[in-house]
Amino acid sequence: MKGKTINEIKVGDVAFFQKTVTETDVYLYAGITGDINPAHVNQEVSKDTMFKGRIAHGMLTAGFVSAVLGMQLPGPGTIYLSQDLKFTAPVRFQDTIKAEAKVLEVTKEKNRVVLETICTNQNGDVVLKGKATVMPPK
């Protein structure tokens, strides 16, 4: 299984991954990372926050971007070099998140691709945006 090489990628190419965030996802992520912030795992504490309830970890949502890059565009064999992120809205349990990556730049000489990365919820609200730089497989 191999992703697209630099010669197969064009500016404007788009791919996406979509998933509904469950309570199980959030608890598994908390356990794996050690981030048991009450904002994510404690309804009683989090109901008094600005979000009025538990929210998913921002980096869990960012992981959906990784799924797009690592499995679709460019795909398997891709090396993730950098990512800038801005979290623009909370992700709540049962939100369906669509992570999308769009090719902005292709630098063949350096085997580098820059992609716009955006995650939206089921209402079309942007919850995360940024840019990624990757090295596609040879």
URNORSUL-V633035 format. One record per run of one state. SS is the DSSP state (hx for helix, st for strand, lp for the rest). FROM is the first residue (numbers start at 0). LEN is the number of residues. If there is no record, write none. Layout:
SS;FROM;LEN + SS;FROM;LEN
This chain:
lp;0;5 + hx;5;3 + lp;8;5 + st;13;7 + lp;20;2 + hx;22;11 + lp;33;4 + hx;37;4 + lp;41;1 + hx;42;4 + lp;46;11 + hx;57;14 + lp;71;7 + st;78;9 + lp;87;8 + st;95;12 + hx;107;3 + lp;110;1 + st;111;9 + lp;120;5 + st;125;10 + lp;135;3
